[in-house]
Amino acid sequence: MVPGVFILFFLVFVVGALAVMIYALVDAIRMPSDADYKSGTQLVWILVILLAQVIGAIIYLAVGRPPGGATAARANPRLPASIPPPPAGVVD
């Protein structure tokens, strides 16, 4: 009985870890721009998730993902920074 419980626990853990990793990877890929991340860029977070696997996915979800994730970032796009006017007296 004990080996069956161990195998079941192991399978649940592996499937759960894989699900968290896939969720984080899809969320990082769907992010519309690098400016939406709390820190880092899209390439950096994808590499962190792929190379560090479950730990990388957890770090991404805790540190890099903006509140609401890619869905919220797509619904509320950031406006580009406005260009300041030229200094007085400058001729084009």
VMD Tcl script that builds the backbone (N, CA, C; Angstrom):
set m [mol new atoms 276]
animate dup $m
set s [atomselect $m all]
$s set {name element resname resid chain x y z} {
  {N N MET 1 A 0.822 -1.204 0.000}
  {CA C MET 1 A 0.000 0.000 0.000}
  {C C MET 1 A 0.860 1.259 0.000}
  {N N VAL 2 A 1.926 1.256 0.729}
  {CA C VAL 2 A 2.769 2.438 0.836}
  {C C VAL 2 A 3.400 2.813 -0.503}
  {N N PRO 3 A 3.946 1.880 -1.297}
  {CA C PRO 3 A 4.516 2.286 -2.587}
  {C C PRO 3 A 3.484 2.937 -3.511}
  {N N GLY 4 A 2.244 2.486 -3.478}
  {CA C GLY 4 A 1.191 3.073 -4.312}
  {C C GLY 4 A 0.908 4.508 -3.918}
  {N N VAL 5 A 0.888 4.793 -2.626}
  {CA C VAL 5 A 0.658 6.148 -2.137}
  {C C VAL 5 A 1.835 7.045 -2.529}
  {N N PHE 6 A 3.044 6.503 -2.421}
  {CA C PHE 6 A 4.229 7.265 -2.794}
  {C C PHE 6 A 4.203 7.611 -4.282}
  {N N ILE 7 A 3.858 6.668 -5.115}
  {CA C ILE 7 A 3.798 6.897 -6.557}
  {C C ILE 7 A 2.715 7.932 -6.884}
  {N N LEU 8 A 1.572 7.816 -6.227}
  {CA C LEU 8 A 0.491 8.781 -6.450}
  {C C LEU 8 A 0.936 10.183 -6.032}
  {N N PHE 9 A 1.558 10.305 -4.869}
  {CA C PHE 9 A 2.059 11.592 -4.397}
  {C C PHE 9 A 3.089 12.154 -5.369}
  {N N PHE 10 A 3.981 11.324 -5.839}
  {CA C PHE 10 A 5.019 11.736 -6.772}
  {C C PHE 10 A 4.401 12.227 -8.082}
  {N N LEU 11 A 3.423 11.513 -8.617}
  {CA C LEU 11 A 2.769 11.923 -9.857}
  {C C LEU 11 A 2.032 13.250 -9.696}
  {N N VAL 12 A 1.346 13.428 -8.565}
  {CA C VAL 12 A 0.644 14.690 -8.310}
  {C C VAL 12 A 1.651 15.831 -8.230}
  {N N PHE 13 A 2.781 15.614 -7.559}
  {CA C PHE 13 A 3.810 16.637 -7.444}
  {C C PHE 13 A 4.394 16.993 -8.813}
  {N N VAL 14 A 4.694 16.001 -9.618}
  {CA C VAL 14 A 5.280 16.239 -10.939}
  {C C VAL 14 A 4.294 16.961 -11.849}
  {N N VAL 15 A 3.052 16.536 -11.856}
  {CA C VAL 15 A 2.042 17.184 -12.703}
  {C C VAL 15 A 1.809 18.622 -12.231}
  {N N GLY 16 A 1.759 18.847 -10.933}
  {CA C GLY 16 A 1.580 20.198 -10.394}
  {C C GLY 16 A 2.746 21.104 -10.741}
  {N N ALA 17 A 3.951 20.582 -10.603}
  {CA C ALA 17 A 5.147 21.366 -10.930}
  {C C ALA 17 A 5.175 21.708 -12.414}
  {N N LEU 18 A 4.829 20.766 -13.257}
  {CA C LEU 18 A 4.788 21.004 -14.688}
  {C C LEU 18 A 3.720 22.041 -15.042}
  {N N ALA 19 A 2.579 21.967 -14.366}
  {CA C ALA 19 A 1.503 22.932 -14.616}
  {C C ALA 19 A 1.934 24.348 -14.237}
  {N N VAL 20 A 2.615 24.498 -13.101}
  {CA C VAL 20 A 3.088 25.824 -12.676}
  {C C VAL 20 A 4.108 26.356 -13.673}
  {N N MET 21 A 5.001 25.507 -14.135}
  {CA C MET 21 A 6.018 25.911 -15.086}
  {C C MET 21 A 5.399 26.350 -16.423}
  {N N ILE 22 A 4.453 25.591 -16.925}
  {CA C ILE 22 A 3.796 25.929 -18.192}
  {C C ILE 22 A 3.002 27.220 -18.048}
  {N N TYR 23 A 2.311 27.384 -16.926}
  {CA C TYR 23 A 1.533 28.598 -16.686}
  {C C TYR 23 A 2.435 29.826 -16.688}
  {N N ALA 24 A 3.562 29.760 -15.976}
  {CA C ALA 24 A 4.486 30.891 -15.902}
  {C C ALA 24 A 5.101 31.177 -17.273}
  {N N LEU 25 A 5.449 30.138 -18.003}
  {CA C LEU 25 A 6.057 30.314 -19.321}
  {C C LEU 25 A 5.075 30.960 -20.302}
  {N N VAL 26 A 3.847 30.507 -20.322}
  {CA C VAL 26 A 2.827 31.083 -21.209}
  {C C VAL 26 A 2.561 32.534 -20.818}
  {N N ASP 27 A 2.487 32.822 -19.521}
  {CA C ASP 27 A 2.255 34.187 -19.065}
  {C C ASP 27 A 3.407 35.100 -19.482}
  {N N ALA 28 A 4.634 34.625 -19.357}
  {CA C ALA 28 A 5.803 35.433 -19.739}
  {C C ALA 28 A 5.833 35.667 -21.249}
  {N N ILE 29 A 5.461 34.677 -22.026}
  {CA C ILE 29 A 5.474 34.820 -23.484}
  {C C ILE 29 A 4.371 35.765 -23.963}
  {N N ARG 30 A 3.228 35.757 -23.306}
  {CA C ARG 30 A 2.097 36.588 -23.725}
  {C C ARG 30 A 2.216 38.051 -23.313}
  {N N MET 31 A 3.210 38.406 -22.501}
  {CA C MET 31 A 3.361 39.785 -22.040}
  {C C MET 31 A 3.601 40.698 -23.245}
  {N N PRO 32 A 2.824 41.790 -23.388}
  {CA C PRO 32 A 2.927 42.615 -24.583}
  {C C PRO 32 A 4.249 43.372 -24.740}
  {N N SER 33 A 4.866 43.799 -23.646}
  {CA C SER 33 A 6.126 44.539 -23.790}
  {C C SER 33 A 6.994 44.346 -22.551}
  {N N ASP 34 A 8.280 44.638 -22.704}
  {CA C ASP 34 A 9.210 44.508 -21.586}
  {C C ASP 34 A 8.900 45.491 -20.468}
  {N N ALA 35 A 8.265 46.603 -20.780}
  {CA C ALA 35 A 7.951 47.615 -19.770}
  {C C ALA 35 A 6.908 47.133 -18.778}
  {N N ASP 36 A 6.160 46.084 -19.104}
  {CA C ASP 36 A 5.108 45.601 -18.215}
  {C C ASP 36 A 5.629 44.761 -17.058}
  {N N TYR 37 A 6.817 44.226 -17.169}
  {CA C TYR 37 A 7.380 43.407 -16.090}
  {C C TYR 37 A 7.756 44.282 -14.904}
  {N N LYS 38 A 7.683 43.726 -13.692}
  {CA C LYS 38 A 8.148 44.463 -12.518}
  {C C LYS 38 A 9.646 44.693 -12.619}
  {N N SER 39 A 10.362 43.687 -13.086}
  {CA C SER 39 A 11.811 43.804 -13.278}
  {C C SER 39 A 12.221 42.831 -14.375}
  {N N GLY 40 A 13.305 43.137 -15.063}
  {CA C GLY 40 A 13.800 42.247 -16.108}
  {C C GLY 40 A 13.089 42.438 -17.429}
  {N N THR 41 A 13.452 41.580 -18.385}
  {CA C THR 41 A 12.851 41.618 -19.711}
  {C C THR 41 A 12.250 40.255 -20.032}
  {N N GLN 42 A 11.543 40.198 -21.144}
  {CA C GLN 42 A 10.886 38.960 -21.526}
  {C C GLN 42 A 11.894 37.834 -21.746}
  {N N LEU 43 A 12.969 38.125 -22.444}
  {CA C LEU 43 A 13.984 37.107 -22.708}
  {C C LEU 43 A 14.581 36.571 -21.407}
  {N N VAL 44 A 14.873 37.462 -20.483}
  {CA C VAL 44 A 15.456 37.044 -19.203}
  {C C VAL 44 A 14.493 36.124 -18.452}
  {N N TRP 45 A 13.218 36.493 -18.390}
  {CA C TRP 45 A 12.263 35.678 -17.629}
  {C C TRP 45 A 12.002 34.328 -18.293}
  {N N ILE 46 A 11.972 34.296 -19.598}
  {CA C ILE 46 A 11.783 33.012 -20.278}
  {C C ILE 46 A 12.980 32.100 -20.000}
  {N N LEU 47 A 14.186 32.651 -20.057}
  {CA C LEU 47 A 15.374 31.852 -19.740}
  {C C LEU 47 A 15.376 31.391 -18.294}
  {N N VAL 48 A 14.975 32.258 -17.367}
  {CA C VAL 48 A 14.913 31.869 -15.948}
  {C C VAL 48 A 13.942 30.707 -15.766}
  {N N ILE 49 A 12.776 30.801 -16.390}
  {CA C ILE 49 A 11.771 29.740 -16.250}
  {C C ILE 49 A 12.265 28.434 -16.868}
  {N N LEU 50 A 12.867 28.509 -18.046}
  {CA C LEU 50 A 13.321 27.287 -18.720}
  {C C LEU 50 A 14.531 26.649 -18.022}
  {N N LEU 51 A 15.468 27.469 -17.564}
  {CA C LEU 51 A 16.691 26.919 -16.983}
  {C C LEU 51 A 16.530 26.514 -15.518}
  {N N ALA 52 A 15.757 27.286 -14.759}
  {CA C ALA 52 A 15.584 26.968 -13.340}
  {C C ALA 52 A 14.315 26.148 -13.092}
  {N N GLN 53 A 13.551 25.906 -14.096}
  {CA C GLN 53 A 12.346 25.084 -14.077}
  {C C GLN 53 A 11.347 25.549 -13.023}
  {N N VAL 54 A 10.960 24.712 -12.082}
  {CA C VAL 54 A 9.903 25.058 -11.138}
  {C C VAL 54 A 10.313 26.230 -10.257}
  {N N ILE 55 A 11.542 26.248 -9.799}
  {CA C ILE 55 A 12.020 27.350 -8.963}
  {C C ILE 55 A 11.993 28.654 -9.773}
  {N N GLY 56 A 12.414 28.608 -11.025}
  {CA C GLY 56 A 12.371 29.783 -11.894}
  {C C GLY 56 A 10.954 30.274 -12.115}
  {N N ALA 57 A 10.009 29.357 -12.265}
  {CA C ALA 57 A 8.610 29.742 -12.450}
  {C C ALA 57 A 8.068 30.420 -11.195}
  {N N ILE 58 A 8.416 29.893 -10.045}
  {CA C ILE 58 A 7.965 30.488 -8.778}
  {C C ILE 58 A 8.591 31.872 -8.603}
  {N N ILE 59 A 9.872 32.013 -8.950}
  {CA C ILE 59 A 10.533 33.318 -8.855}
  {C C ILE 59 A 9.861 34.308 -9.806}
  {N N TYR 60 A 9.553 33.878 -11.021}
  {CA C TYR 60 A 8.872 34.756 -11.978}
  {C C TYR 60 A 7.523 35.211 -11.423}
  {N N LEU 61 A 6.748 34.283 -10.895}
  {CA C LEU 61 A 5.427 34.627 -10.386}
  {C C LEU 61 A 5.506 35.563 -9.186}
  {N N ALA 62 A 6.560 35.436 -8.384}
  {CA C ALA 62 A 6.695 36.270 -7.190}
  {C C ALA 62 A 7.360 37.615 -7.480}
  {N N VAL 63 A 8.326 37.649 -8.388}
  {CA C VAL 63 A 9.149 38.847 -8.567}
  {C C VAL 63 A 8.880 39.566 -9.879}
  {N N GLY 64 A 8.740 38.858 -10.987}
  {CA C GLY 64 A 8.696 39.501 -12.291}
  {C C GLY 64 A 7.327 39.795 -12.847}
  {N N ARG 65 A 6.344 39.025 -12.460}
  {CA C ARG 65 A 5.011 39.150 -13.049}
  {C C ARG 65 A 4.283 40.362 -12.484}
  {N N PRO 66 A 3.736 41.215 -13.360}
  {CA C PRO 66 A 2.962 42.352 -12.859}
  {C C PRO 66 A 1.631 41.878 -12.284}
  {N N PRO 67 A 1.002 42.681 -11.444}
  {CA C PRO 67 A -0.303 42.288 -10.895}
  {C C PRO 67 A -1.298 42.013 -12.032}
  {N N GLY 68 A -1.913 40.883 -12.018}
  {CA C GLY 68 A -2.871 40.508 -13.055}
  {C C GLY 68 A -2.254 39.781 -14.229}
  {N N GLY 69 A -0.941 39.794 -14.341}
  {CA C GLY 69 A -0.240 39.062 -15.386}
  {C C GLY 69 A -0.447 39.636 -16.775}
  {N N ALA 70 A -0.269 38.791 -17.775}
  {CA C ALA 70 A -0.334 39.225 -19.167}
  {C C ALA 70 A -1.737 39.681 -19.554}
  {N N THR 71 A -2.761 39.099 -18.969}
  {CA C THR 71 A -4.129 39.480 -19.307}
  {C C THR 71 A -4.386 40.924 -18.920}
  {N N ALA 72 A -3.975 41.311 -17.720}
  {CA C ALA 72 A -4.165 42.695 -17.277}
  {C C ALA 72 A -3.278 43.647 -18.068}
  {N N ALA 73 A -2.085 43.214 -18.412}
  {CA C ALA 73 A -1.175 44.068 -19.188}
  {C C ALA 73 A -1.733 44.318 -20.588}
  {N N ARG 74 A -2.402 43.327 -21.173}
  {CA C ARG 74 A -2.998 43.513 -22.495}
  {C C ARG 74 A -4.247 44.405 -22.408}
  {N N ALA 75 A -4.992 44.305 -21.316}
  {CA C ALA 75 A -6.217 45.095 -21.176}
  {C C ALA 75 A -5.912 46.560 -20.880}
  {N N ASN 76 A -4.802 46.829 -20.198}
  {CA C ASN 76 A -4.428 48.191 -19.822}
  {C C ASN 76 A -3.026 48.490 -20.332}
  {N N PRO 77 A -2.876 48.723 -21.637}
  {CA C PRO 77 A -1.529 48.970 -22.164}
  {C C PRO 77 A -0.960 50.273 -21.626}
  {N N ARG 78 A 0.348 50.250 -21.416}
  {CA C ARG 78 A 1.022 51.466 -20.954}
  {C C ARG 78 A 1.178 52.415 -22.131}
  {N N LEU 79 A 0.995 53.685 -21.845}
  {CA C LEU 79 A 1.193 54.688 -22.878}
  {C C LEU 79 A 2.685 54.927 -23.035}
  {N N PRO 80 A 3.128 55.162 -24.274}
  {CA C PRO 80 A 4.553 55.448 -24.450}
  {C C PRO 80 A 4.908 56.772 -23.783}
  {N N ALA 81 A 6.140 56.866 -23.329}
  {CA C ALA 81 A 6.592 58.100 -22.690}
  {C C ALA 81 A 6.490 59.247 -23.688}
  {N N SER 82 A 5.972 60.367 -23.226}
  {CA C SER 82 A 5.821 61.498 -24.136}
  {C C SER 82 A 7.184 62.139 -24.381}
  {N N ILE 83 A 7.330 62.683 -25.574}
  {CA C ILE 83 A 8.571 63.336 -25.949}
  {C C ILE 83 A 8.506 64.775 -25.452}
  {N N PRO 84 A 9.495 65.222 -24.684}
  {CA C PRO 84 A 9.439 66.596 -24.169}
  {C C PRO 84 A 9.610 67.599 -25.313}
  {N N PRO 85 A 9.055 68.789 -25.145}
  {CA C PRO 85 A 9.198 69.795 -26.202}
  {C C PRO 85 A 10.657 70.246 -26.291}
  {N N PRO 86 A 11.055 70.737 -27.463}
  {CA C PRO 86 A 12.443 71.210 -27.601}
  {C C PRO 86 A 12.674 72.455 -26.756}
  {N N PRO 87 A 13.894 72.705 -26.378}
  {CA C PRO 87 A 14.195 73.913 -25.590}
  {C C PRO 87 A 13.855 75.168 -26.382}
  {N N ALA 88 A 13.594 76.237 -25.676}
  {CA C ALA 88 A 13.245 77.507 -26.316}
  {C C ALA 88 A 14.412 77.994 -27.168}
  {N N GLY 89 A 14.098 78.518 -28.325}
  {CA C GLY 89 A 15.118 79.093 -29.185}
  {C C GLY 89 A 15.731 78.107 -30.167}
  {N N VAL 90 A 15.347 76.850 -30.124}
  {CA C VAL 90 A 15.892 75.850 -31.046}
  {C C VAL 90 A 15.060 75.868 -32.315}
  {N N VAL 91 A 15.745 75.999 -33.442}
  {CA C VAL 91 A 15.048 76.038 -34.732}
  {C C VAL 91 A 15.172 74.675 -35.386}
  {N N ASP 92 A 14.091 74.192 -35.944}
  {CA C ASP 92 A 14.087 72.890 -36.620}
  {C C ASP 92 A 14.692 72.946 -37.962}
}
mol reanalyze $m
mol bondsrecalc $m
mol representation Tube
mol addrep $m
